[in-house]
Amino acid sequence: MKKIVIIFTGGTIAMKPDIITNAAIPSMTGEDILKMIPGLDIIANIDFLDFSMIPGPHMTPSKMMELSKIIQHKLENEGYDGAVVTHGTDSLEETAYLVDLTSISEKPIVFVGAMKNSSELGWDGPVNLIDAVFTAASNESLGRGTLVVMNNEVHSASQVTKTNTHTLDTFKSVDFGPIGFIDNNKVYYYHRYTKRQYIPIVDVDPKVDLIKCACGMDDRLLRFCVDSGTHGIVIEGMGRGNIPPEMVKGVEYALSKGIPVILVSRCHNGKVLDSYGYIGAGRDLTQKGVILGDNLPGQKARIKLMVALGYTKNTSEIKDIFERNYY
């Protein structure tokens, strides 16, 4: 029987209503949750660790990195065959992606959450957690990178994103779909997302800003970020990766200070490409030194730049990390 560690960080799966406000807050420990989900010990030998008791928006890059190190230690030094991490869904995709980028283990690492708290009818926490343990204990999950299991689906951490504020099927891999499903207590994989990347770091550089484009924006936010000491900027551009012309001077200002600028799209699907040549378009920006962020959403590109800056301050190396194909 596989030996699996469940690491609890809080989130909705650990929430119940506060007696004063009647609003949900994280308040159940891992032991509390496990008592409400009998039968996990039939799937695997389970140990658990209470890492934190926080909602998703309270997660920070430094806590993510601390969690990543704990996971690696558990898998490589304490003999666990896999790890399951419960997490608040608001930032689950960001933490899972950071762990994916900083993990070299071939053993399964599975993130899981819940969209309803324990006081609501249809609480999805138990079934999601059971599915996550089945996934972590499956031999078929080896070598697939960090995974996210929600609503009976298995997703690659590098591709999945939260798409809806409240529905149970909120987590989707919008470009390629789930890589597998859990059905009748068994994991079935249908394809493998092979574009994986490992960046060996000791710590992240959290001083990275994210700016979303809209019509008529100027360069004030860009200049503010630079002047206040940012180490990197991610821009969510329009369409294929284009920005309003009044923002261009701000991009040039950042680049002149040696600050890497990553360009992604505010669109939900597709990758950025320098296929347009007007002022503020992708070709214009890449010729100035802007780096393309493939199909990453802004929040994940920010995580990746934090990790990249933890590895190197060399802009050419950062460009290679973002634009070279990894398989």
Secondary structure, DSSP 8 states (H G I E B T S, - for coil): --EEEEEEEESGGGEEE-TTT--EEE---HHHHHHTSTTHHHHSEEEEEEEEEE-GGG--HHHHHHHHHHHHHHHHHS--SEEEEE--TTTHHHHHHHHHHH----S-EEEE--SS-TTSTT--HHHHHHHHHHHHT-GGGTTS-EEEEETTEEEETTT-EE--SS-TT-EE-TTT--SEEEETTEEEE------------SS----EEEEE--TT--SHHHHHHHHTT-SEEEEEEBTTTB--GGGHHHHHHHHHTT--EEEEESSSSS-------STTSHHHHHHHT-EE-TT--HHHHHHHHHHHHHH---HHHHHHHHHS---
